[in-house]
Amino acid sequence: MELTHFDENGKAVMVDVTDKDITIRTAVAAGKITVNQAVYRAIEMGTVEKGDVLGVAATAGIMAAKKTAELIPMCHILPLTNCRIQFEKNSEKREIRCNCTVKVTGKTGVEMEALTGVSIALLTIYDMCKALDKHMKIGEIYLLDKTGGKSKFEG
């Protein structure tokens, strides 16, 4: 497979999607944050001083997905048609898993938007809870699924 983000001189460029077909494109990314018992309990009980941690994190993730082109230089500006952040808590492991599903009707995919949404949602949890736990671990951020366009991916 040839990399398309470089010109004939090896300089980084934005991929030209002018001739691509407009299709419905989706991407789902996932990640997790592992916290201590105090943080997990505070999130569960809604007693984190800064407020509704998962509500704020979901909003931050959606906002970030919409601003991906401002953060990653070669990303196209995309008019997202949907973005959804979902959390799944595991009390045994004291971890919160995050999924970000992004959709667009366009000429290029939304993988970077989904990955950005997950990353910022998890960073927001970290920010809101860092007073209770300085050793939280964010990890396993990856693309789960991608549809639309020429290629399909299921991870």
C-alpha positions, -999 to 999 in steps of 0.1 A, spaced: 0 0 0 13 34 -10 13 63 15 -7 92 1 2 119 26 35 128 8 42 145 -25 69 135 -51 95 153 -30 86 135 3 69 166 17 37 161 38 5 171 20 -32 169 25 -47 140 5 -67 152 -25 -102 136 -22 -118 156 -50 -125 126 -72 -136 103 -44 -173 92 -41 -195 107 -14 -205 78 9 -217 73 44 -186 67 65 -184 56 101 -156 49 126 -156 35 161 -127 40 184 -121 27 219 -99 34 249 -99 31 286 -88 47 318 -78 28 350 -84 47 383 -80 40 420 -109 30 442 -116 65 455 -120 79 419 -141 50 408 -164 53 438 -167 91 434 -176 88 397 -202 61 406 -217 82 434 -215 115 415 -194 131 442 -165 144 422 -160 181 431 -158 193 395 -192 178 386 -207 151 364 -174 135 352 -188 112 325 -213 138 312 -186 164 309 -162 139 293 -188 129 267 -194 165 258 -156 171 256 -152 141 234 -178 152 210 -164 187 208 -129 173 201 -141 151 173 -157 181 157 -123 200 159 -100 172 148 -89 192 116 -78 220 139 -55 196 159 -41 173 132 -27 192 103 -35 170 73 -70 161 84 -99 174 62 -125 196 78 -156 174 79 -192 182 86 -199 154 111 -235 141 109 -233 122 143 -209 117 172 -217 95 202 -196 88 233 -204 58 254 -189 46 287 -188 12 302 -176 8 338 -159 -22 352 -158 -20 390 -136 -51 394 -108 -36 373 -116 0 383 -116 10 347 -139 30 324 -140 21 288 -149 47 262 -163 42 227 -166 70 202 -187 65 171 -185 91 144 -205 94 112 -203 116 81 -216 117 46 -184 126 27 -154 118 6 -130 108 34 -132 87 66 -137 97 102 -111 75 119 -91 104 133 -123 121 146 -133 89 165 -98 85 179 -96 121 189 -130 119 206 -120 89 227 -86 105 236 -101 138 248 -130 121 267 -105 101 286 -82 131 292 -112 149 306 -119 122 331 -82 124 341 -85 162 345 -116 161 365 -103 134 389 -66 142 392 -70 156 427 -80 121 438 -56 100 418 -23 111 403 -17 76 389 -46 71 366 -36 52 334 -50 60 300 -45 33 274 -55 10 246 -68 37 223 -75 21 190 -98 19 160 -125 -8 164 -144 -4 132 -145 17 100 -170 16 71 -176 35 39 -153 44 11 -130 18 -5 -118 0 26 -135 -16 55 -119 -24 88 -130 -44 118 -105 -45 146 
